[in-house]
Amino acid sequence: MTPQTFRREAETLTQTIGREVFDRVEGARPNVFQSLWWQERLLRFFMQSEWLKVQAFRFIDALPTLGSDAEIARHLREYLVHPRIAAKSPPSEPCRWHGGRRANGECRIANGNGRTGRRRSGIGGAAHAINAATEREAALRELSGEPGQKLVDFVSRWMNFHCDRCLRAGLTARIARTAALGMARSFIAGSNMREAVAAITRLREQRLTFTLDVLGEAALSRKEAEHYHAVYMEVLDALPDFAGNWPLVRQVDEADGAPLPRVNVSVKLTSIHPGFDPIAPQAAKARAKELLRPLLRKAMHRGSHLHVDMEHHAIKDLTLEMFRELVMEAEFRDYPHFGIVLQAYLKDADRDVAQMIEFARRRGTPLWIRLVKGAYWDSELVWSQQAHWPLPVWEQKWMSDACYERVSRMLLENHNVVSTAFASHNVRSLSHAMALRRLLDVPGARFELQMLYGMGDPIKRALVQMGQRCRIYTPYGEILPGMAYFIRRLLENTSNESFLRHSFSEGAAVGELLRDPEQSGAAAEALQEPFIVRFEFEEPVVDPFDNVACSDFSQESARRQMSTALQRLRAEPARSFPLMIGGEPTQTGQWFDSLNPSRPAEIVARIALADRAAADRAVAAARAACEDWRETPAMARAELLERVAGEMNRRRFELAALMTLECGKPWREADADVSEAVDFCNYYAKDMRRMAGNVRRRDIAGETNLYVYTPRGVALVLSPWDFPLALLSGMTAAAIVTGNTVVMKPARAAGATAFRLYEMFRDAGLPAGVLSYLPAEGATVGDYLVRHPGIDLVALTGSRDVGTRVYRAAAESPTTSGGFKKVILDLGGKNAIIIDADADLDEAIKGVIASAFSHAGQKCTAASRVIVLEGVHGRFMDRLVESVRGLSVGPADEPGTFVPPVIDAAAQRTIREAISRGRQEATCVLETDASALASATGGFYVGPAIFDDVPAGSRLAQEEIFGPVLAVMKATHIEHAIELFNATPYALCGGIYSRSPANIEQARAECRCGTFYINRRITGSRVDLQPFGGFGASGLGARAGGPDYLVQFCEPRTICESTLRRGFAPSEDVVEALG
């Protein structure tokens, strides 16, 4: 049979099978007496408005954390009252629906921030109730018009309680809870093993079988992982005992005359292995195999099937590699009932399937492949766009469908080495698989269909009637950890491209539903349908800036390049870097050894130190170059920055490796430092073009008025070691591109990195003298430079103490002309994160850990305080402590390290003293002992420390420690949390984790800091997206990486010219032409 003939016959048979399925489905639709009918109507109700659907899903996501009817009512009001309706109902309006719940004529009212206040409810209450009823009736009548907007208005008016404790609110809250939890339970087979077995029994009565999944997202700690591992072991041990008592169902228990495993269990790797990170693949695989071996042994011993689920793309390759190695071990190689998931919505699905087929052939014993489309399309899209990485998933649904059919044939053509479970609710995809099975004569033991519990039940019944073995993916467990799964199912049911939505809710034509996806793709291309990207805003971004991508260390090529760069750097003898003044190398005889904080016996480089005479020469060289550089066209200066950015990106791994060894930055942190440096150069080049091309002009009759910017002169740049390339690059690039010359004094501990930056500017064509490289002692030469009359501008990123001294010294020391020096200060912070009572604790804990302990907390933006609402304090602390306990403390050059050493012995001593002092002020709930590691390596290690019950006025809560030390405070309500947030002189950055729109809005308005983050970590700002900087004790000047930063390096000038000459005034066109 030719390929064309086979394809034609497959398509004909697919259509025949598909129509049979739909014919059978038509008679199996749910009726009004079944819960599924009501669920479909409820989903259809919310699908009439995209706004309403999103808000309802967000409410459902928060629901498990809400402990009372009043809390549920408050969240319903906050989520489901449209701003258009809320604006018409002033907060002072009395309660309409008190329902008789009065106390001395008063009614408890929930205000906008979620707390309750009191408003008097007098004799006007009845009139308001009548008005409310009239409004509801009017809203119901409006539903006959445009459904989306009218529905939103109706729901908004109903939910606009104004009183979260009265009868209407309470009744609505209970209905919402019952409906949401009831719907969740329709997708979840029970909260415990007994309920799960009962659900399985019901499935078997319908001639369906199962694969059991334990609900829960990725474990955050070893304790959580051990719990999930124990549950899987219990399932594999106990379920076969139940299975032994089940009556035989030949359709699912046998195939080709041989028995099949009655017990089938699916395992999520991240639920049993919290450190499964591809950046350290060997360690991650070793631990994963260690955890999976007992599960595989148990499955073999009990004759069960074990399947490893696939999750997000970043760990896909590592999961496949680990699985192949594990099932090739002699102990497991001959067992045929192990399986893995492959995802057809990934662009590399064809490659994955081909590699898995080849592996199964080498193994010699068939493996099971569960072929799915994939459940994380939205997340993968957002993650890849945020990171500026190639999109790993197909852009259009038809592409995923076409890929699914393509690899289906590959799998079934190799049924002698792989068995395939086709998991989908798309009748077209399932029918195509069944058609291929017939044409390729695939044995029944090597083929089955799979669907999700609680979805597409009419399709399941149709498939059973057609004699297919249909296995149901059956999750069980508590609702709270399972809510993310439930939300994914809701999104799947209500997606604009959902097959179930089109087939059941919208009744699309059968011919369209069974259409070949390749034909759908051709039609879409003919219409030139764009790939729709979802954003939270409607207005287009003006003059967008594209950040450079960080390295993707889930890819072997990135890991190899970083590892090679580290090996090459360590193999070289330590270099000596001289001062660079006026383009010439200079020495003073003073040297500083730049040490590897992970292993201080290793000298990374020898750095020349400047004295006052060298400082004078550097300032003189800068002044000599000033005039020519300020006259260099702005466009040429911008082009130079772009050349530097390009060279940085080209030498990315070399620079990152240097920062890892010199400053103790872990791989991802060092790589991100390079990206930020590249972004600063590119962004300031772009912004300089904008400034140069948009001179502000305000002319009137007979007069022109210009507002222009000119360089200030000589800039002194004082940079820290925590972002050794990024912050130094940003300040230096800003000064240079605006026409200033620069004396660059980096932190001594980052001297080698700073020299590389100097080289890149020099090699890009920067004239001699425009930039001098001048490491020096800060207390002597640094202070001398700040006070030097030849310095016009000082830009510092550093601590509050240093910033105060610099500010004072600059104010006391005039320039050569007798003027004041311009000072730009970016200083430290005592940054806080608020954890609201309804926060997503999974996300909050991950965000706090990343913000507080990455790079050992050595960032001015690091979270050093966490303010937890008392209702969630206990649960949050238990999980946080266990999660931090498992963080990897180690050398920065080891890829799996999360908490590296601190920069030097002085910092280590200071942090240890702060921890010791903190024990006198608060309760130390965790201190990771790193003393053995420090003794073994000599490294400057300090393990993470967490203090609870920290007084607001204590040094722990007030002073910047600059290390892995976290102070936790308890708040009674959101206002108290905000009060604690603002109770320090710093105002750099902070954030909140909350699912209360009102509390988020209040925190957004009242939390005093330069950058405020909502439901994400507070570190990792990106140039242009989150300009960096603070106020109060956290600094002066505009935000680095923002639209008003460059003007800080300029003198603004107003030029006014009279164009009137003895009564003659030229026209505006002539004036403009004359300039």
N, C-alpha and C positions, 0 to 999 in steps of 0.2 A: 504494500500500500504506500503510495507516494505521500510525502508530508502534506501536500495540498488536499489530497483525498481524505487523509486521516483528520485533518482539521475540519473539513467540511462535515464529515460524519460525526465528529465530536460535537460540533455545533448543533446539528440536527437532533442528536440524541439529548443534548443539554436542554434544548427547547421542549422536547417531548417530556422529559422527566420533570422539568420545572413547572410545566403546565399541569402535570398530574399532582404535583405538590400543592399548587395553588387551588386546584379543584378540591382537594381533600381539606385544605385549610379553610375554604369557604364554609364548610359544614362544621368546622370546629371552633368558630369564633366564640369568645366568651359572651354570655348574656348578662342581663341586668342583675341577676341573682348571684353573680360571681364577683369576687373582689377584684379580679383582673379587669373587668369591665369598668368598675369605678376608678381604678388606677389610671386606665387609659384616658378616661374622661378628665381626670384631674390634670394629667400631663398635657392633654390637649388644651385645657383651660389656660394653663400658664404659657403654653407655646404661642398664644396669640400676641404676646408682647415680649420682645427680646429683653427689654428692661426688667419686666416682671419676672421672667424666667431666671435671669441672673441673680436678681435680688432674692428670689425665693430659694435658690440653691445656696446662696450665701447664708441665709437664715438657717437652712437645714444643716449646713456645715457647722454652725455654732450651737445648734440645739442640744447636743449631748452635754454641753458644759453648763447649761442653764438649769438651776436647781429649783426654781419656783415658778408658779404661774405668772407672778408679777414680772420676773425677769424675762420670761418668754414673751409676755405682752409688750414689754418695753422694746425688745428686739424686733418683734413684728412691726411695731410702730416705726422704729428707726429704719428698717429695711424696706417696708412696703408702703409707706406714705411718700408719694412722689413729692419732690420739692415744690412743684407747682401748687399742690394742694396744701402742703404744710405752710407755705407763705401766706395763704388766705386765712389761716387759723392762728391768730396771735397767742403766745403762751399764756397771756393773762385771761383767756377765755375760760369761764367756769366749766367744771366737769358736767357733761351732759348725761352720762350713763353711770351714775353712782350706784344704781341698782339697790338702793336702800342701805348701802354700807356707809353709814355716817357715824361720826363721833363728835358729839356736841355741835352738830351743824356743819362740820368740816369734812372734807374728803381728801385722802392722800393722793397727791398729784405727782406724777413722774415728770421731772423737768428735762431739759435737753441733754443734761450730762448723765442721766440715768439714775441720779439720786432722787429722793422724794422730798417734796416740800408741801406746804399746806396752803390751800386756797379755799376761801369761804364759799360754800354752796348755799345760796339763799333761796328766796321764793321764785327767783327766775329760772330755777332748774327745770321745772315742767315745760316752760316755754322753749328752753333749749332742746329738751327731749323731742318736742313736737317738730321743731325745726330740723333736728337731725333725721327724724323719720321721713320728713318731706324730702330732704336731700337724698336719702337712700332710694326713695321711690323715683326721684328724678334721675338718679344715676342708673337705676335699672332700666328705665325707658331709653336712656341714651345708648345702652348696649346694642340696641337695634341698628345703630349707626356704625361708624368706623370701629371695628372690634378692638384693635390694639389700644388706642388712646382712651376710648370710653371704658374699657375694662380696667386700665390703670387708674383712672379717676374713681371708678366704683370701689376698687380694692383700697385705694388710698383713703377714701372717705370713711370706709368701714373701719380701717385700722387706726385711724387718727383718734385714738381713745381720749387723750388728754388726762386719763386716769388709769394707771396700770393695775390698780387693785380692785376695780369695781366689776360689776357683774358681766358686762359685755366683754371687757378685757379678759377676765378670768375664763369665761366660756370659750372665747375665741382661742385663748392659749391652750386650753385642754383639747379642743378640736384639732388645733395645729399639731400638738404633740402626738395625739393619737394617730392622726393621718400620716405624719412623717415617719413615726416609728413603725406603724403598720406597713407602710410602703417599704421601709428599709428591711423589715423582716421578710417581705416577699422575695427579696434578693439574697437573704441570708438564712441558712438552713437551721439556725438555732444558736443559742448562746453557750451550749455545753454538749458533751458527747451524747448524752441521752436524747436531747432534742435533735441532734444531727442524725443519729441512728433512726429515729422515728421518721425524719424527712427522707432518708435513704430508702427506708422500707416503703414509703409511699411512692417513691420513684420506681422502685422495682415492681410494685403492683401495676404500674403503667408500662411495664416492659422497657424501662429506662435503667441505665446504670450510672455510675458516678465516678468522679475523682474528687477527693476531699481536700479542701484547702483550709488552713488555719488563718483566720483573719488577723490583720495587723500590718502596719507599714514597717519600714526599716527600723531595726533595733538601734537604740542610741547608746546602749551600754552593754557590758558583758553580762550583767545581771538580767537585763531584759532578754538578751540572746539566749542565755541559759534557760530562761523560762520557756521560750518558744521551742527550743531544742527538746526540752523535757516533754512538752505537749506533743510534738511530732513523734517522739519515742512512745508515748502513751497511746497515740492513735495507731501506730504500726503494731503495737503489742496487743491492744484490746480489740480493735475492729475485726481482726480475723476470727475472734471468738464469736462475735455477733454473726459474722458472715457464715459461720458453720451451721447456724440454725435457720438460715434463709432457704426457702424452697427454691428449687432449680427453676430458672427462667432461661430456657435454651437460647433465646434470641440474643441475650447479653452475656450468658455464662459459658457458652461454647462457641467454637468456630471451627469449621472443617473437621468436625468430629472430635475435637480435642478441647479440654477445659481451658478457660481463661482465668486469670487471677480475679477473684471477686472483689478484692480490696485494691483500690487505686488511690494513691496519695500524691499531692503536688506540694513541693517545698519551695518557698521563696528564700533565696540564699541570703539576702540582706537581713532577713528576720532572725537568722541564727549567727550571722557574722557581721558585727557592726563596723569592722575595719576593712571591709572588702573594697579596697581602693586600687585601681589599676596603676597608680603612680609607683607602687611597690609590688609588682606582680608576683614575684617569687614568694614573698612572705604572705601575701593575700591568698595565693593558691594553696600554699602549704597549710594554712589555718583552715581554709574552706574544706580541703580534703580530710583534714583531721576531724572536722565536725560532721561531715557527710558519711564517713565510713561506718560509724555505728548505725546510721539510718539505713544505709544500703545493706548492711549485714542483717539487720532486723527484717527488712523487706524480703531478702532472700530466704531467711530462716522460716518466715511465715508464708512464703509463696505469694507475696504481694507485689504490686507494681509501684515503682517510685519515679516520679517525674520532677525534674528541676525546672521551675518557672523561669521565664525571661522577664527582665524589668527594663530599666532605661538603657539607652544606647551606650552610655559611657562605660558600662560594665559588661556589655554584650560580648566583646571579643575575649575578655578575661574569663567570663563564665564558660564560654564554649571551650576555651583552651583547658581550663581546669577540669571540665566534665570529661573531655576526651582523655586526658591523662588518668583520671580516676577510674573510668570504666575499662581502661586498658590494663589496669593492674591485674595480676594473675588471679587474685581472689574474686574479682568481679567480671572478668572478661567473658565468661561463658554464660552469663545470666542474660536472658533476652527481654527482661521486663523492666529495663531502665529507659528513661526517655528525657528529651530536652525540647524546649520550645524554640521555634524560629518565627521571626516576624516579617511578614510580607510587606509591611508599610515602610520598611527600611530599603534604601537604595542599594545596599549591598546584600540583599536577600538572595539573589541569584548565586553570588559567590559563596555565601554561607551554606546554602543548600548543597552546592556542588562539593564543597569541602567536607560536609558532613556525610554525604554519600560515599565519598572516597575513603573517609575514615572508617565508616561502618564496614566497607569492603575489606580493609586491612584488619579490622578487629576480628572478623570471621563469624561473629554472632550478631544477628539483627538488633537494631536499636529502634526505639519509637521516636518519631518526630511529631510533635503537635504543631501544626501550621496555623498560625493566627494572623490577623491583619496587624494588631497592635493596639494597646490601650492608652498610650501616652502621647498621641499626636500633638495635641495643643502644647503640652509641656515641652516636648522635644523642639517644637517650633520656637517657643519663647526662649528656651535655654540657648539654642544655637544662635538666634538673632542677638540676644544680649551679649554673647561671647564673640560675635562676629566670626563664627565658625561655619563651615559648609553645612547646609541643611541635610540631616541624615535621613529624613523621611521624604516620601514622595509628596509633591506639592498638591496634587489633586487626587480625589478619591478614586477616580477611574484608573489612575496609575497604580495605586495599591491593588485594586481589583485585578488589573491586568497582570501585575507581578504575581499575585496569588495563583492565578490560573497557569501562568508560565511555569512556576516552580512546582505546582501540583503535578504537572505532567512529568517533570524531572524525577520527582519522588516516586510516582507510581510506575514509571518505566524501570525503576530500580527496586521494585518490591522484593526482590530476592535478598537484599541487604538492609533495607529499611522498611519499617512499618509506619504508616502515617495515620494520624488522627486529624481530620479536617475540622477546625474549630471556626465557626462563623454562624451568623444569623442571616446571611445574605443567601437567599434561595438560589440565585444565579451561581454563586460560588460553590455551594453544596451540590447543585445539580450537575455542574461541570465536573466536579470530582467524581460523582457517581457515574457519569457518562464515561469518563476516562477509565474508571475501574472496569466497566463492562468491556470496553474496547481492548483493554490490556490484559483482561482475564486475571485480575488481582485476587488472590485468595482472601476469604473473609477474615482470616486471622491477621491479615496485614493491613486492614482498612477499617476505619470507623469514623463516625461523625461526632462532633462535640458541640455543645451549646452551654449557655450560662443558666444557672439556677434563677428562676423567676422571670426569664425573658423568652419571648417567642414560643410560648407553650403550644399554640395551634400548629406551628411548624414542627415541633417535636412529635406531636401526636400523628401528624401526617407521615413523617419519616418512619415512625414505628409501624404504622399500617402498611408501609411499603417494604417492610422487612429489614430495615436498616438497624445496625447496632448504634445506638445514640447514647453517648456518655455525657453527663451533666456536670459541669464544673461547679462544685458545691462548697461554698465557703461557710464556715461556722465560727462563732466566737462572739465576744462582747460587741455591742453596738458602737461604743466610743472608738476603739481602735479600728473598727470596720467602717467608720463613716466615710473615709476617703474612698474606699471601694464602692460604697453606695453612691457617692457623688459621681464617680466615673460611670457607673451604670446609668444614672439619670442623664448625664451628658450624652452618653451613647444613644439613649432612647430619644432624645430631643434634638440631636444634632440636625442641622439643615440637610446633611447628606446621609442621615441614618436610614438604612434599608427598612428597619422596623417602622420608623415613622412614616416613610413613604407608603409602605404596604398596608399598614393597619390604620394609622391615624388619618392619613390623607387619601388613601384608596387610589394610589397611582395605578395606571393601566399595567396589566400583566406583561404585555409585550415590552413596555419600557423597563420594567423591573428585571426582565430576563435579557435585556440587550447586552450584546458583547461589549465588554468595557473598552476594547480597542475602537469600536465604532463610536462609543460615547466620547472617547478622546478625540477622534477625528472631528466629530461635531463641535466639540468645545474649542478645538484649535481653529476651525473654520469661523466660529463666532468671535475668535480672539478673546475668549473669556480670561480676565486677569486672575492671577493668583491672589486671593484675598488674604491680607495680613490683618489680624485683629489687634487694635490698639484701644487704649482707654480714653482717647481723646478724638475729637472730630476735626479740630483746626489743624491745618498742615504746619509742619515745623518750618520756620523761616530760616533759610541759609543753614541747613543741617551740617553737622560735623560728624565724620565717621571715625570712631575710635579704632585703633589698631587691635588686632586679635592677640590675646595671650596664647601661649602654647597649650595644646590639648594633650595632656600627659596620659590620657587613656590610649593614645596612639603610640605604637612602638617606635616610630621614627623620632618623635619628640623626646621620648625617654633615652633613646640611643644618643641623640645629639647632645643632650645635657650631660649624660654620663661621660661621653667622650671628651667634652669640654672640661669637665672636672679632672679627668685623668690626665689630660694634656697639661693643664695648669699645674697640677701637683708634681708632674714630672719635671717641670722647668725649675731651675734654681731661682731663689727669691731675687727679684730685680730691685735695683736702687733707682728711685725716681727723684730727680733734682727739682729745685724750684725752676719755674719758667717765667722770666721777666723780659718783656720786650722781645719775645721770641727766642731768647737765649737761655740755655741751661745755666743755673747758678747754684752754688753751694755755700753754706756758711760754716760747715764743720759740725753742725748739730743734726742728729739723725734720730728717727723714731722707728722702732720695729713694729710693723703692723702684724698682729698675731691672729691666728685662727682661733676664735672663741671656743670652738668645739674641742680643739687640741692645741693649747697655747704653746706647746713646744714647737709647733710649726710656724715658721716666719713666712708670711705671705709676701711681704715686700718691705724694703727699707725706704722710709720717707724722709726727705730733707726738710728741715724746719727753718723757717725764716727768723731773722732777728729784725731789730728796728731799722737797721741800715737797708736791709733787703726790702722792707716795707716801703721805705722812702723811695727806693728805685722803682718799685712796682707802681706806686702812685704817680711818679714822674713820667714813667712810660705811658701810663694810661692818659695822663693829661696831654702828652705830646701827640697821642693818636686821636685825641678827642675831635678836633676840628674836621679832619678828613673823614672820620667815621660818621659824624653827624651829617655831613654833606652827601654821604653815600645814599643813593635813592632807596626809599623804603622797600620797593619791590626787590631790589638786589639783596637787601638784608633779609627779607622774607625767604628768598630762594636759598640763601645760605643755610637758614634754619632747616629748610626741607631737605637739603643735602645731608645735614647732620642727622636728621631723623631717619633718613634712608640708611645711613651707615650704621646707626644704632640697631635698626631692625635686622640688618644683614649680620651683625655681630651679636645677635641676641643671646645665644647660648654662652658665648665667651664672656659677655658682661654679666650674665646671670650667675655663671660659675664663679666669677671673681667675687661677686657680692656674697655668695654662699660661703666662700672660704674666708673672706676678709671681715664680713659683718655678721656672719651666722644666720643668714636668711635662708629658710627652707626653699625647696625648689619652686613651688608655686609662687611664694612671696617674692623671690628674686626675679622670676620671669615677669610677674606683674609690675615690678619696679621698672623693668626695661620698657614695658608697654606704656606706662605712665610717662616716662621720659620722652618716648617717641611722640606721644599725644601732646605733651606740652609744646614741643618744638613745632609740630604741625599746626596746632591750634593757634599759637601766638603768631605764626607766619600768616595764617589765614586772617587773624584779627588785625594784624598790622596792615594788610591790604585793605581791609574794611575801613580802618581809621584814615588811611592815606587817601582813599577814594571817596570819602564822604565828609569833606570839610563843611562844617556848619556855617551857613551864610545867611545873614538877615539884612537885606538891603531895604532902604527907604529912598524916597525921592532925594536925589542930590547927595546920597551917602551910601557907602558900602560898609558892612560889618562882618568880619570874619572871626571865627573861633577856631584856633589851631593849637596843635600840640608840638612842642619841641623837646629835645632831649634835655635831661637835667645836668649831665656831665659825667663824672666818674662815680661808678656804683661800687660799693663794697658788698659782696655777697657772702654771708655767713651761713653755712649749711650744716645740717645734722648728719648723723651716721645711720639713723633708722631707715631712711629712704635715701641711700647714698647716691643714687643716680637720678632718681625722679625729681626730688626737691631741688637738688643742685642744678639740674638741667633746667627746671622750670624758672627759677629765679634768674639764672644766667641768661637763658634764652630771652626772657622778657626784657632784661636790661639791654642786651645787645640789639635785638630787633627794633627797639625804640630809639636807637642811635647813641646809646651810652657806651662808654668803655667800662671794663670790669676788672676789679681785683677780686679774685676768687679764693676765699679762705675756707676750705672744706674742714670738716671734723678730721682730726688726726686718724681716728680709727677707720676712716673711709678714704684715706689718702690715695691708695692705688686706683680705686674706682674713679676718683676725681681726676687723676692724671689721664686716664683713658678718655674721659670726657674732653679734657683740654686737647688731647691729640685729635679727636674727631672734629672739633671746631677748627683747629689749625689746618688739618688736611682738607677740610671743606673750603678753604680759601680765606679764612679770617686773617686780616692784616696783623702783623706783629704789633704788639702793644695794646691792641684792643682788649685782649684777655691775658691776664697773668695768673699763674698757678702758684699759690702762696700758702701752703700749710704752715701752721704756727701754733704756739701756745696761746690759748684764748685769753688768759688772764693778763698776759703781758703784751704780746704783739697784737692780739686781737683788739684789746682795749686801746692800744696806741693807734691802730688804724681807724677805729670808730671816732677818735678825737682828732684825727689828722685833718688839717684845714683843706687839704687837696681832695677830700672825699665830699661829694655832694649828696649822696644818697646811700642809705644803709638798708639792706634787705636781710632779715634774719628769720630763720625758722629754728626754734629751740625752746628751752624751758622758760617758765615764767621768771625765775630768778635772773637768768642771763638776759632775758628781754628787758627786765626792769633796769638792769645796769647799763645796757646798751642805750635804752631810751634816755636815761638820765645823762649819760656821757655825751650822746649826740646833741642833746639840748644845751649842754654847757659848753660845747665846742663849735664855734661858728666856722663857716667855710672861709676860703681865702678872701672872698668878697665881703665877708662879714655877715652873711645870711645864715638862716637856719638850715640844718640838714633835713632832708626828707627821710623819714624812718617808716619802714614797712615791717611789721612784726606779725608772724604766725607762731603762736605759743601753744602751751599745753592745754589740757582739759581734765576735768573730773567727770567724765562722760557717763551718763546714766541711761538705762533701758527700763521702761515701765512694762511690767507684765500684768495685764488686766485679768480680771477673774474669768473672762470668757476667751482668753487667748488660746490659740492652737499650740499646745505645749510641745509637740514634736518640733514645730518650726521655731518656737521661742527658744528652746534649749539649744538647737543647732545654731541659731543666730547669736545667742549669748556666748556660746563656746568659741565660735569663730571670732567674735568681736573682742572677747576678753583674753583669749589665750593663744591665738595665732601669733607667730613671731614672739612668743613669750610675753605678750602684752606690751611690747616695746614700740608702741605707736602713740602719737599724741591723740589719735582718734579712738584708741582702745576703750572698750567699756570697762570701767573700774567700779561702777556701782550698778546694782540691779534693785529696782523698787517693785516689790511684789504685792499685789492686792491680797489681803489676808485670806480671802475665800479660797485661793489657789496656792497659798504659800507652802503648805505641807507637801502637796503632790509635786509642785515644781522643785522644791529643794531635794526631795528624795531622788528624783530623776536626774537633776543637774549634778548632784554629788557623784552618783554612780557613773554618769557619763564622763565627767571630768577625770574620775579615778582611772578610767581606761585610756586616757590620752597618751600617746607615745612621746616620751621625753628622750631626746637623743641628739646626736650630731646633726648639724644642718645639712651636711652633704649626703646623709642617708635619706633616700626619697620618702620613706614612710614616716619620717619625723614630723610631729605636729608642734611640739613645744621644744624649740632649740635652746641653746645656751643664751644667757644674757651677754652683753657686749664685752665686759671686762670684770676684773676682780673687784673694782670699786663699786660697780653697779650690783654685783652679786652681794657684796657686803651690805650695801644700803637696803636692798630688798629684804635680805634676811633680818636686818634690824627692824624694818617695818613690820614684818610678820611677827617677830618676837614682841614688839610693842603692841601689835594688834590683839594679842592674846589677853592683854590687860584691859582692852576696851570692849571686846566683843567675844562671841563664841566661835572658835575655829572648828568648823565642821569637816574640813579636809585640808591636809597639807601633804602633798606627794613628796616622798623622800627621794631626793636625787643625789644624796651624799655618796652613795656607792659609785654611781656613774661619774661624779665629779672626781672622786679619788682615783678611779681607774684611768681616766683620760686626762685629768688635770683641767678639764673644761669648766667653764663658769656656769654651772647648771643650778637652776632654782626650780623646783617643782611647783605646779599650780597650788594655790592656797585659796580657800573660800571661807569667808567669815559671815556669820549670820547674826541677826539682832544687833546690827551696827548702829550706834547712836548717831543722829544727824550731825551733831557738832564735833564728833571725834575726828582725830587726825586721819583715821582710816577713810572717813567719808569726805574729808576736806582736802587732803594733800595728794598731789600727783605722785604715784610711786614708780611708774614706768617699769612695770614688771607683771608677772602672772599672778596678781593678787586681786581678788574680787570681793567687794563689800556688798552684802545683801541687807536691805531694809524692808520692813513690812509697812504697808499703808492700809488704812481703814477704808478709804474710798478714793475716787479718782482725784478729787481736789487735793486730798492729802498727798497723794502720789506726785502731783504736779508741784505742790509746795516743796516736797523733798527734792524733786528734780532741780528746782531753781535755787536750792539752799546752799549754793557754793558761788564763789566769785567768778568761776569759769563759765564760759558759754561757747564751747566749741561745737560739739555735736551730741546727739542723743537720739532716742527713738522710743517706740511703743509697739508692743504686740497686743492687739485687741481685735475683737470681732464686733465691737459696738461702734456703729458709725458716729453716734453722738460723742462718745468718749474719745474717739479718734479726732473728731473735729475740735473738741475742746483742747486736747493735748497739742494739736497742730497750732492752735491759736495762742496757747498760754505757755508752752514749754520754751524757755529762753535759751536758744543756742543758734549757732550759725547754720548748721545743717541738721534737719530733723528727718529721721527715717521711720517709715510705718511698715510694720510686718516684714522687715528684712534686717540683716545685720547692719551695724552702724560703721563698719570699716569697709574698705574697698571702693572708695569713691572713684568715679571716672571723670576725666577732664571733659568739660562742657556739660556733662549730664548732672554732676553734683559738684559744682565749684566748692573749693575747700577753704575753710577759714572760720574764725569766730570773732567774738567781741568780748567785752568785759575784760577779765584777766587772761583771755585767750588770744588777744591780738588786736592789731590796728590794721587798717587798710582793707582793700577789697579782696574778694575771694580768688585764690589761685585757680587757674583754669576756667575763669569766668569772663563775662563780657566787659567788665570794668576793671580788670587787673592791669592791663598795659598802661592805662592812663596814670597809674600811680608812679610810673617811671618817667613821666613827662611833666613838663611845665605847661599848663594851659595858658594861652595868650589870646587876648582880644585885640583885633586890629581894626580900627575905625578910620575911614578915609572920606573926606569931603570931595565930591566930584564936581562941585559947583565952582566955575571959574568966571569971575566978573559977570555973573548973571547967566552964563552959558552952562547948561547941564546936558551932557551927552545922554543918548538913549541907553536903556538897560542893556540892549544887545551890544552896544559899543563898549560899555563899561566892562561887561563880561569878557568880551574879546580882548580888551586891553589888560585883563587880569586884575 
